[in-house]
């Protein structure tokens, strides 16, 4: 377990427990905690088992609302809030089993916000149509670009790595995933109207070194607020873990006022308390 967010934020989060939707959520938390093994054993595998809670939502509307999905703001929305303004504590829990050797996995995330009770389930993992990041090559002076990997382990991403994008500073991903998930809100399919309608959303998750401070800010190394215009300037908390995920519609065209701009709808959540176990069977 790692650092705890500010006490006033936690107090607000505990207040959510009084909501009926949060009461229903408590049952799902118990169900997640009881999951031991979803993936069938294989002769050659490396299984990352991730459990996470103590979440916050770095998401705010940036002006007059122009679009929404079932009442959830879609545009203009900032899904990263580097300055920490508008960041909200969230009651939530995440469970994942990921096998980067065989590119298979299972992810289940539940959380409650002002719109109700959410659930995301991902079983399908696919190749992202962009570079994912870099690894060290044969020496510290060489880098190897990582791509075409639905579940990638031990990769430097974001920042100035050329992987994914610069919406966050450089991160070391113990494991990162890409693919399709299904999302429900208050027990009903949260359909993707931009690519469908369909309950499927593009989803990216990552167990990474931390970048969000206790006040919700993402900093540059000089103490200023991080900006993707200077992707090599971000401050990374190498002694911290965060489990982050974002789901969104298929990228493009760009939407004015949205971050990321290529998404008509996106939802980004960060978990601060993370535990991980790794099980390996040799080749």
C-alpha positions in Angstrom: 0.0 0.0 0.0 1.2 3.5 -0.9 0.4 7.0 0.0 -3.0 8.3 1.1 -4.7 11.4 -0.4 -5.6 14.4 1.7 -7.9 13.8 4.6 -10.5 16.2 3.5 -10.8 14.3 0.2 -11.1 11.0 2.0 -13.9 12.5 4.2 -15.8 13.5 1.1 -15.2 10.0 -0.3 -16.6 8.3 2.8 -19.7 10.5 2.5 -20.5 8.7 -0.7 -21.1 5.5 1.3 -24.4 7.0 2.4 -25.6 7.0 -1.2 -27.7 4.0 -2.3 -25.5 3.4 -5.3 -22.5 3.3 -3.1 -24.2 0.7 -0.9 -24.7 -1.5 -3.9 -21.1 -0.9 -4.8 -20.0 -2.5 -1.5 -21.2 -5.9 -2.7 -19.1 -5.6 -5.9 -16.0 -4.8 -3.9 -16.5 -8.0 -1.9 -16.9 -10.0 -5.1 -13.7 -8.5 -6.5 -11.8 -9.4 -3.4 -13.0 -13.0 -3.6 -11.6 -13.5 -7.2 -8.6 -15.8 -7.0 -7.9 -17.0 -10.5 -9.9 -16.1 -13.6 -7.4 -17.2 -16.2 -7.0 -20.9 -16.9 -3.4 -22.1 -16.1 -1.0 -22.4 -19.0 2.5 -24.1 -19.2 4.2 -20.8 -20.0 2.9 -17.8 -18.3 3.6 -14.7 -16.2 0.5 -13.6 -14.2 0.4 -10.1 -12.8 -2.4 -9.9 -10.2 -3.3 -6.3 -9.4 -5.6 -5.1 -6.6 -6.2 -1.4 -6.1 -8.4 1.1 -4.3 -8.4 4.6 -2.9 -9.3 6.2 -6.3 -9.6 9.8 -7.5 -11.1 11.3 -10.6 -9.0 13.9 -12.4 -11.9 15.1 -14.6 -13.7 18.5 -15.0 -15.9 20.3 -17.5 -14.0 23.1 -19.2 -16.9 25.4 -20.2 -20.5 25.3 -21.5 -21.5 21.7 -21.9 -21.9 20.8 -25.6 -22.2 17.0 -25.5 -23.0 14.2 -23.0 -23.6 10.5 -22.9 -26.6 9.6 -20.7 -26.0 12.8 -18.7 -22.3 12.2 -18.2 -20.4 15.2 -19.7 -18.5 14.4 -22.9 -17.3 17.8 -24.2 -15.6 20.0 -23.3 -13.9 17.8 -20.7 -10.3 17.7 -19.3 -9.6 14.1 -18.2 -6.1 14.8 -16.7 -6.4 18.1 -14.7 -2.7 18.5 -14.3 -3.3 21.5 -11.9 -5.4 19.4 -9.6 -8.5 21.7 -9.8 -11.7 19.8 -9.8 -10.1 16.4 -8.8 -12.7 14.3 -6.9 -12.2 11.4 -4.5 -14.0 8.2 -5.7 -15.1 5.0 -3.9 -13.7 2.3 -6.2 -11.9 -1.0 -6.5 -9.9 -2.7 -9.2 -8.8 -6.3 -9.9 -6.7 -7.5 -12.8 -5.0 -10.7 -13.9 -2.7 -10.1 -16.8 -0.4 -12.5 -18.7 1.9 -10.5 -21.0 3.5 -13.7 -22.3 0.3 -15.0 -23.9 -1.5 -11.6 -24.2 -4.5 -12.6 -22.2 -6.1 -11.2 -19.1 -9.1 -10.2 -17.1 -9.9 -6.7 -15.6 -12.8 -5.8 -13.4 -13.1 -2.2 -12.1 -16.1 -0.8 -10.1 -16.5 2.7 -8.8 -19.2 5.3 -7.8 -19.3 8.9 -8.8 -22.1 11.6 -8.9 -23.7 9.8 -11.9 -24.0 6.5 -10.1 -22.4 3.1 -9.9 -20.0 2.0 -12.7 -18.5 -1.3 -13.7 -15.9 -2.0 -16.4 -15.0 -5.5 -17.5 -12.3 -6.3 -20.0 -11.5 -9.7 -21.5 -10.4 -8.8 -25.0 -6.9 -7.4 -25.6 -5.7 -6.1 -28.9 -2.8 -4.3 -30.6 -2.8 -0.5 -30.2 -2.3 1.3 -33.6 0.6 3.4 -32.2 4.0 3.0 -30.6 3.6 2.0 -26.9 7.0 3.2 -25.5 10.5 2.1 -25.2 12.7 -0.4 -23.3 16.5 -0.3 -22.7 18.3 -2.2 -25.4 21.6 -4.2 -25.1 23.1 -1.2 -23.3 22.0 1.9 -21.5 22.8 3.9 -24.7 20.3 2.0 -26.8 16.5 1.9 -26.8 14.1 -0.5 -28.3 10.7 0.8 -29.4 7.8 -1.4 -28.2 4.7 -1.8 -30.4 2.1 -4.3 -31.4 1.9 -5.7 -27.9 -1.7 -5.9 -26.4 -0.2 -6.5 -22.9 3.3 -5.0 -22.4 5.5 -5.5 -19.4 8.3 -3.2 -18.2 8.0 -0.3 -20.7 8.7 3.4 -20.4 5.6 5.3 -21.8 4.2 8.8 -22.2 6.4 11.9 -21.8 9.0 12.1 -24.5 9.3 8.4 -25.1 7.3 8.6 -28.3 4.9 6.1 -26.8 1.1 6.6 -26.6 1.2 10.5 -26.1 2.5 13.2 -23.9 -0.7 13.7 -21.8 1.3 12.4 -18.8 5.0 12.6 -17.9 7.4 9.8 -18.6 6.1 6.7 -16.7 7.6 3.3 -16.1 4.8 0.7 -16.7 5.2 -2.5 -14.8 2.4 -3.6 -17.1 0.2 -1.8 -19.6 -2.8 -3.1 -21.6 -4.9 -2.1 -24.6 -8.1 -3.5 -26.0 -11.9 -3.4 -25.7 -14.1 -3.3 -22.6 -17.7 -3.2 -21.7 -19.0 -0.6 -19.3 -22.2 -0.4 -17.3 -23.7 2.6 -15.4 -26.3 1.8 -12.7 -26.6 -1.8 -14.1 -27.3 -0.7 -17.7 -25.0 -0.8 -20.6 -23.2 2.5 -21.0 -23.2 2.5 -24.8 -20.7 4.1 -27.0 -22.8 6.3 -29.4 -19.7 7.5 -31.4 -18.7 4.1 -32.7 -22.0 2.2 -32.5 -24.1 2.3 -30.5 -22.3 -0.5 -28.8 -21.3 -1.3 -25.2 -17.7 -1.5 -26.3 -15.1 1.2 -25.5 -11.4 1.4 -26.3 -9.5 0.9 -23.0 -6.0 1.5 -21.8 -4.8 0.5 -18.3 -1.4 0.8 -16.7 0.3 -0.1 -13.5 2.9 2.7 -13.4 5.2 4.9 -11.3 3.3 7.7 -9.7 2.9 11.2 -11.2 -0.1 12.6 -9.3 0.6 14.4 -6.0 -1.7 14.3 -2.9 -3.2 17.6 -4.0 -4.1 16.1 -7.5 -1.3 18.0 -9.3 1.0 16.6 -11.9 4.3 18.5 -11.6 7.2 19.4 -13.8 10.7 18.8 -12.3 11.0 22.6 -11.5 7.8 22.5 -9.4 5.5 24.0 -12.0 2.4 22.3 -13.3 3.3 19.7 -16.0 2.6 20.6 -19.7 2.7 18.2 -22.6 4.3 21.1 -24.6 7.4 20.1 -22.6 7.1 16.3 -22.5 10.6 15.8 -21.1 10.1 18.0 -18.1 7.7 15.9 -16.0 8.4 14.8 -12.4 8.0 11.1 -11.7 7.6 9.5 -8.3 9.7 6.4 -8.6 8.9 5.2 -5.1 5.2 5.2 -5.8 2.7 3.1 -7.8 -0.5 4.2 -9.4 -3.0 2.0 -11.3 -4.7 4.1 -14.0 -7.2 3.4 -16.7 -9.0 5.4 -19.4 -11.8 4.3 -21.7 -12.8 6.3 -24.7 -14.3 6.1 -28.2 -12.2 5.4 -31.3 -9.8 8.4 -31.7 -10.6 11.3 -34.1 -11.6 13.8 -35.2 -10.3 16.2 -32.6 -12.8 17.8 -30.3 -12.2 21.4 -29.2 -11.7 21.7 -25.4 -11.3 17.9 -24.8 -8.3 16.3 -23.3 -7.3 14.0 -24.9 -8.5 16.0 -27.9 -8.9 13.0 -30.2 -11.7 11.6 -28.0 -15.4 12.6 -28.2 -15.8 10.9 -24.8 -13.2 9.8 -22.3 -13.1 8.8 -18.6 -9.9 8.5 -16.7 -9.5 7.1 -13.2 -6.5 6.8 -10.9 -6.0 4.4 -8.0 -3.4 5.3 -5.4 -3.3 2.2 -3.1 -2.0 -0.7 -5.1 -0.8 -4.3 -4.4 0.7 -6.6 -6.9 1.8 -10.3 -7.0 3.6 -12.0 -9.9 3.4 -15.7 -10.6 5.7 -17.2 -13.3 5.9 -20.6 -15.0 9.1 -21.0 -17.1 9.2 -21.8 -20.8 
